Amino acid sequence: MTRISVRGVAVASATAVTAVGAVVGMASGSEGKATQTVDVAGATLLAEVPSGAQAQTISDNIGQQASAQQASADAAAKAAAEQKAAEEAARQKAAADAQAKADAQAKADAAKAAEEKRKADEAAANRSKARSAMAATDSTSSAPAVSVTPGSVQDMARQIVGDDTQFQCFSQIVKRESGWDYTATNSSSGAYGLVQALPGSKMASAGADWRTNPATQIKWGLSYMNSRYGSPCGAWSFWQAHSWY
């Protein structure tokens, strides 16, 4: 029997004895007088006090209830702690994912910026080369045109091409492209000269005077036809099929 249960039994027993004594005393000391009835229905009688085994059972039940309540409280506290830990883990994962996404975006932006800079630098370099080539071209553009007639230009071409058959093919192309005008300029495309080089500055590889010297244009045109089509006649065959060469 626990200390608490023994004390409870002792208190109950004392209460019962006190109640019985009060009843007996009033009965013996009140002869000839109306007997006063004492209501002890609500009092705990000694017979009703739990025995040692019953008190132990009650104590055990109370202990079990307390243990169950404590276990429930512990389980609730554990569940709350686990929930909090899960929420913290989810928060940390979300933060890590957000940082990884931000890092990836920053890397992509840096790569895009680098590519745009490379293209801008390349375009600037190309513009610089074009300006240099144009400056070289302009330095000869003021040279006076050679005084020649269409017939003399054709004679010049015949001498440069050499083979009469190849010259006839060369002549067919030039006649359709420029009409043997070495200053002919296509207003739409900007093609220039006897063979309508596009752009005309290509002919600078044959001579700086490509704007004003038909011989330079003939040399460049012959070289172009030979390298691209094998010969002026090869170029003429292509021209007949496509109306360009």
Residue pairs with C-beta under 8 A, 6 or more apart in sequence:
1 9
1 52
1 55
1 56
1 59
2 56
2 59
4 59
5 55
5 56
5 58
5 59
6 55
8 55
9 49
9 50
9 52
9 55
12 44
12 46
12 48
12 49
12 50
13 46
13 49
15 43
15 44
16 43
16 44
16 45
16 46
16 47
16 48
16 49
17 46
19 38
19 40
19 43
19 45
20 45
20 46
22 38
23 38
23 40
26 35
26 36
26 38
27 35
30 36
50 58
133 201
133 204
134 201
136 204
136 208
137 201
137 204
137 208
137 211
139 208
140 208
140 209
140 210
140 211
140 212
141 211
141 212
143 209
143 211
143 212
144 212
145 182
145 183
145 212
146 212
146 213
146 214
148 156
148 182
148 214
150 179
150 180
150 181
153 180
153 182
153 194
153 214
153 218
154 171
154 180
156 214
156 215
156 218
157 167
157 170
157 171
157 174
157 194
157 214
157 218
158 164
158 167
160 215
160 218
160 219
160 222
161 167
161 170
161 218
161 222
161 232
165 233
166 231
166 232
166 233
167 232
169 231
169 232
169 233
169 235
169 236
170 221
170 222
170 225
170 232
170 235
170 236
172 236
172 239
173 195
173 225
173 232
173 235
173 236
173 239
173 245
174 180
174 194
174 195
174 221
176 239
177 184
177 194
177 195
177 196
178 184
178 193
178 194
178 195
178 196
180 194
181 194
182 193
182 194
182 212
182 213
182 214
182 217
183 192
183 193
183 211
183 212
184 192
184 193
184 194
184 196
185 191
185 192
185 200
186 192
186 196
186 198
189 198
190 198
190 199
190 200
191 197
191 198
191 199
191 200
192 198
192 199
192 200
192 203
192 211
193 200
193 203
193 210
193 211
193 214
193 217
193 221
194 214
194 217
194 218
194 221
195 217
195 218
195 220
195 221
195 224
197 203
197 217
197 220
197 221
197 224
200 210
200 211
201 210
202 220
203 210
203 216
203 217
203 220
204 210
205 220
206 216
206 217
206 219
206 220
206 223
207 213
207 216
207 219
207 220
209 216
210 216
210 217
210 220
222 232
225 231
225 232
225 234
225 235
225 245
226 232
228 235
228 245
229 235
229 237
229 238
229 245
235 245
236 245
238 245
239 245
